[in-house]
């Protein structure tokens, strides 16, 4: 599946409230790092929005 985008998958997981620990890629792989980065981008933005409105 060369068309998979780990970064986008991580973003989608964060939007769906899937925890970062659910990263499906092998720890230490490039895909794992990309998935984590995508997840953190969205999760961080969501947390910032919650703290601003809270």
The first five atom37 places (N, CA, C, CB, O) and aatype in JSON, in Angstrom:
{
  "aatype": [20, 20, 20, 20, 20, 20, 20, 20, 20, 20, 20, 20, 20, 20, 20, 20, 20, 20, 20, 20, 20, 20, 20, 20, 20, 20, 20, 20, 20, 20, 20, 20, 20, 20, 20, 20, 20, 20, 20, 20, 20, 20, 20, 20, 20, 20, 20, 20, 20, 20, 20, 20, 20, 20],
  "atom_mask": [
    [1, 1, 1, 1, 1],
    [1, 1, 1, 1, 1],
    [1, 1, 1, 1, 1],
    [1, 1, 1, 1, 1],
    [1, 1, 1, 1, 1],
    [1, 1, 1, 1, 1],
    [1, 1, 1, 1, 1],
    [1, 1, 1, 1, 1],
    [1, 1, 1, 1, 1],
    [1, 1, 1, 1, 1],
    [1, 1, 1, 1, 1],
    [1, 1, 1, 1, 1],
    [1, 1, 1, 1, 1],
    [1, 1, 1, 1, 1],
    [1, 1, 1, 1, 1],
    [1, 1, 1, 1, 1],
    [1, 1, 1, 1, 1],
    [1, 1, 1, 1, 1],
    [1, 1, 1, 1, 1],
    [1, 1, 1, 1, 1],
    [1, 1, 1, 1, 1],
    [1, 1, 1, 1, 1],
    [1, 1, 1, 1, 1],
    [1, 1, 1, 1, 1],
    [1, 1, 1, 1, 1],
    [1, 1, 1, 1, 1],
    [1, 1, 1, 1, 1],
    [1, 1, 1, 1, 1],
    [1, 1, 1, 1, 1],
    [1, 1, 1, 1, 1],
    [1, 1, 1, 1, 1],
    [1, 1, 1, 1, 1],
    [1, 1, 1, 1, 1],
    [1, 1, 1, 1, 1],
    [1, 1, 1, 1, 1],
    [1, 1, 1, 1, 1],
    [1, 1, 1, 1, 1],
    [1, 1, 1, 1, 1],
    [1, 1, 1, 1, 1],
    [1, 1, 1, 1, 1],
    [1, 1, 1, 1, 1],
    [1, 1, 1, 1, 1],
    [1, 1, 1, 1, 1],
    [1, 1, 1, 1, 1],
    [1, 1, 1, 1, 1],
    [1, 1, 1, 1, 1],
    [1, 1, 1, 1, 1],
    [1, 1, 1, 1, 1],
    [1, 1, 1, 1, 1],
    [1, 1, 1, 1, 1],
    [1, 1, 1, 1, 1],
    [1, 1, 1, 1, 1],
    [1, 1, 1, 1, 1],
    [1, 1, 1, 1, 1]
  ],
  "atom_positions": [
    [[0.85, -1.19, 0.0], [0.0, 0.0, 0.0], [0.88, 1.24, 0.0], [-0.96, 0.0, 1.23], [1.05, 1.89, 1.03]],
    [[1.43, 1.56, -1.13], [2.34, 2.69, -1.23], [1.61, 4.03, -1.13], [3.1, 2.61, -2.53], [2.25, 5.06, -0.91]],
    [[0.3, 4.03, -1.29], [-0.44, 5.29, -1.27], [-0.87, 5.7, 0.13], [-1.66, 5.17, -2.15], [-1.56, 6.71, 0.3]],
    [[-0.48, 4.94, 1.14], [-0.84, 5.31, 2.5], [0.01, 6.5, 2.96], [-0.64, 4.11, 3.46], [1.18, 6.62, 2.6]],
    [[-0.6, 7.37, 3.73], [0.09, 8.56, 4.24], [0.03, 8.51, 5.77], [-0.56, 9.88, 3.68], [-0.97, 8.9, 6.36]],
    [[1.11, 8.04, 6.4], [1.11, 7.92, 7.86], [0.8, 9.23, 8.58], [2.44, 7.4, 8.33], [0.13, 9.23, 9.61]],
    [[1.29, 10.35, 8.04], [1.03, 11.65, 8.66], [-0.48, 11.93, 8.68], [1.78, 12.78, 7.91], [-1.04, 12.32, 9.71]],
    [[-1.13, 11.73, 7.53], [-2.57, 11.97, 7.43], [-3.34, 10.98, 8.3], [-3.03, 11.86, 5.96], [-4.36, 11.34, 8.89]],
    [[-2.86, 9.74, 8.38], [-3.52, 8.75, 9.24], [-3.44, 9.17, 10.7], [-2.87, 7.35, 9.05], [-4.4, 9.01, 11.45]],
    [[-2.3, 9.72, 11.1], [-2.15, 10.2, 12.47], [-3.06, 11.38, 12.76], [-0.72, 10.59, 12.73], [-3.64, 11.47, 13.84]],
    [[-3.19, 12.28, 11.78], [-4.11, 13.41, 11.94], [-5.54, 12.91, 12.12], [-4.02, 14.35, 10.71], [-6.27, 13.37, 12.99]],
    [[-5.93, 11.96, 11.27], [-7.29, 11.42, 11.34], [-7.53, 10.73, 12.68], [-7.54, 10.43, 10.17], [-8.6, 10.87, 13.28]],
    [[-6.55, 9.99, 13.16], [-6.68, 9.3, 14.43], [-6.92, 10.29, 15.57], [-5.43, 8.46, 14.72], [-7.75, 10.06, 16.45]],
    [[-6.18, 11.4, 15.56], [-6.35, 12.41, 16.6], [-7.74, 13.02, 16.55], [-5.28, 13.5, 16.46], [-8.36, 13.25, 17.59]],
    [[-8.24, 13.28, 15.34], [-9.59, 13.84, 15.2], [-10.64, 12.88, 15.74], [-9.88, 14.17, 13.74], [-11.69, 13.3, 16.23]],
    [[-10.36, 11.58, 15.63], [-11.3, 10.56, 16.09], [-11.04, 10.16, 17.55], [-11.21, 9.33, 15.19], [-11.59, 9.17, 18.04]],
    [[-10.21, 10.95, 18.23], [-9.88, 10.72, 19.64], [-9.23, 9.36, 19.89], [-11.12, 10.83, 20.48], [-9.41, 8.76, 20.95]],
    [[-8.48, 8.88, 18.91], [-7.71, 7.64, 19.07], [-6.4, 8.04, 19.74], [-7.46, 6.91, 17.68], [-5.73, 8.96, 19.28]],
    [[-6.02, 7.36, 20.82], [-4.81, 7.76, 21.55], [-3.53, 7.53, 20.74], [-4.72, 7.01, 22.86], [-3.49, 6.66, 19.87]],
    [[-2.52, 8.31, 21.05], [-1.23, 8.2, 20.36], [-0.63, 6.8, 20.51], [-0.26, 9.25, 20.88], [0.12, 6.35, 19.65]],
    [[-0.96, 6.13, 21.61], [-0.44, 4.79, 21.85], [-0.95, 3.78, 20.82], [-0.8, 4.32, 23.25], [-0.41, 2.68, 20.71]],
    [[-1.98, 4.14, 20.06], [-2.56, 3.24, 19.07], [-1.82, 3.29, 17.73], [-4.02, 3.59, 18.85], [-2.27, 2.71, 16.75]],
    [[-0.69, 3.98, 17.7], [0.11, 4.08, 16.47], [0.35, 2.67, 15.91], [1.47, 4.8, 16.75], [0.93, 1.83, 16.59]],
    [[-0.11, 2.41, 14.67], [-0.02, 1.06, 14.11], [1.34, 0.68, 13.54], [-1.04, 0.91, 13.05], [1.56, -0.46, 13.15]],
    [[2.25, 1.64, 13.49], [3.55, 1.39, 12.87], [4.6, 0.97, 13.9], [4.02, 2.62, 12.13], [4.49, 1.27, 15.08]],
    [[5.61, 0.28, 13.41], [6.7, -0.19, 14.29], [7.45, 0.98, 14.89], [7.67, -1.1, 13.51], [7.84, 1.91, 14.18]],
    [[7.65, 0.92, 16.2], [8.39, 1.98, 16.89], [9.78, 2.1, 16.28], [8.5, 1.69, 18.42], [10.47, 1.1, 16.09]],
    [[10.18, 3.32, 15.97], [11.48, 3.56, 15.38], [11.45, 3.69, 13.86], [12.41, 2.47, 15.76], [12.44, 4.1, 13.26]],
    [[10.31, 3.35, 13.24], [10.22, 3.44, 11.79], [9.87, 4.87, 11.37], [9.17, 2.45, 11.24], [9.34, 5.65, 12.17]],
    [[10.16, 5.2, 10.12], [9.79, 6.52, 9.6], [8.28, 6.72, 9.65], [10.29, 6.69, 8.15], [7.8, 7.8, 9.97]],
    [[7.54, 5.65, 9.34], [6.08, 5.76, 9.36], [5.57, 6.06, 10.77], [5.45, 4.46, 8.84], [4.64, 6.84, 10.94]],
    [[6.2, 5.44, 11.77], [5.8, 5.67, 13.17], [6.01, 7.14, 13.51], [6.61, 4.77, 14.14], [5.15, 7.77, 14.14]],
    [[7.14, 7.69, 13.1], [7.43, 9.09, 13.38], [6.45, 10.02, 12.67], [8.87, 9.42, 12.97], [5.99, 11.0, 13.25]],
    [[6.14, 9.71, 11.42], [5.2, 10.54, 10.67], [3.8, 10.48, 11.28], [5.15, 10.09, 9.2], [3.13, 11.5, 11.42]],
    [[3.36, 9.27, 11.65], [2.04, 9.11, 12.26], [1.98, 9.92, 13.56], [1.74, 7.61, 12.54], [1.01, 10.63, 13.81]],
    [[3.03, 9.81, 14.37], [3.08, 10.55, 15.63], [3.03, 12.05, 15.4], [4.34, 10.18, 16.41], [2.35, 12.78, 16.13]],
    [[3.76, 12.52, 14.39], [3.79, 13.95, 14.09], [2.41, 14.44, 13.66], [4.82, 14.26, 12.99], [1.96, 15.51, 14.08]],
    [[1.74, 13.67, 12.83], [0.39, 14.05, 12.4], [-0.58, 14.06, 13.58], [-0.11, 13.09, 11.32], [-1.41, 14.95, 13.7]],
    [[-0.46, 13.06, 14.43], [-1.34, 12.97, 15.61], [-1.1, 14.16, 16.53], [-1.1, 11.64, 16.38], [-2.05, 14.79, 17.0]],
    [[0.16, 14.48, 16.77], [0.5, 15.57, 17.68], [0.04, 16.92, 17.12], [2.02, 15.6, 17.93], [-0.39, 17.79, 17.87]],
    [[0.13, 17.09, 15.8], [-0.31, 18.34, 15.17], [-1.77, 18.61, 15.5], [-0.1, 18.29, 13.64], [-2.13, 19.71, 15.91]],
    [[-2.61, 17.59, 15.31], [-4.04, 17.75, 15.55], [-4.36, 17.76, 17.05], [-4.83, 16.64, 14.86], [-5.12, 18.6, 17.52]],
    [[-3.78, 16.83, 17.79], [-4.05, 16.76, 19.23], [-3.63, 18.05, 19.92], [-3.32, 15.55, 19.87], [-4.34, 18.56, 20.79]],
    [[-2.49, 18.58, 19.54], [-2.01, 19.83, 20.12], [-2.93, 20.99, 19.81], [-0.62, 20.14, 19.62], [-3.2, 21.83, 20.68]],
    [[-3.41, 21.04, 18.58], [-4.33, 22.11, 18.18], [-5.66, 21.98, 18.93], [-4.57, 22.09, 16.66], [-6.25, 22.98, 19.33]],
    [[-6.12, 20.74, 19.1], [-7.37, 20.52, 19.82], [-7.23, 20.92, 21.28], [-7.8, 19.05, 19.71], [-8.14, 21.53, 21.84]],
    [[-6.11, 20.59, 21.91], [-5.88, 20.95, 23.31], [-5.8, 22.47, 23.47], [-4.6, 20.29, 23.84], [-6.32, 23.03, 24.44]],
    [[-5.15, 23.13, 22.53], [-5.02, 24.59, 22.6], [-6.39, 25.24, 22.5], [-4.09, 25.11, 21.5], [-6.68, 26.19, 23.22]],
    [[-7.22, 24.73, 21.61], [-8.57, 25.27, 21.42], [-9.39, 25.05, 22.69], [-9.26, 24.61, 20.21], [-10.13, 25.95, 23.1]],
    [[-9.27, 23.89, 23.31], [-10.02, 23.61, 24.53], [-9.6, 24.54, 25.67], [-9.84, 22.15, 24.95], [-10.44, 25.03, 26.42]],
    [[-8.3, 24.79, 25.79], [-7.83, 25.64, 26.89], [-8.22, 27.11, 26.65], [-6.3, 25.51, 27.04], [-8.45, 27.84, 27.61]],
    [[-8.3, 27.53, 25.4], [-8.72, 28.89, 25.1], [-10.2, 29.1, 25.44], [-8.47, 29.22, 23.63], [-10.59, 30.14, 25.96]],
    [[-11.0, 28.1, 25.13], [-12.44, 28.22, 25.35], [-12.88, 27.85, 26.75], [-13.17, 27.37, 24.37], [-14.0, 28.15, 27.15]],
    [[-11.98, 27.18, 27.5], [-12.36, 26.69, 28.81], [-12.2, 27.7, 29.87], [-11.59, 25.5, 29.15], [-12.49, 27.42, 31.04]]
  ]
}
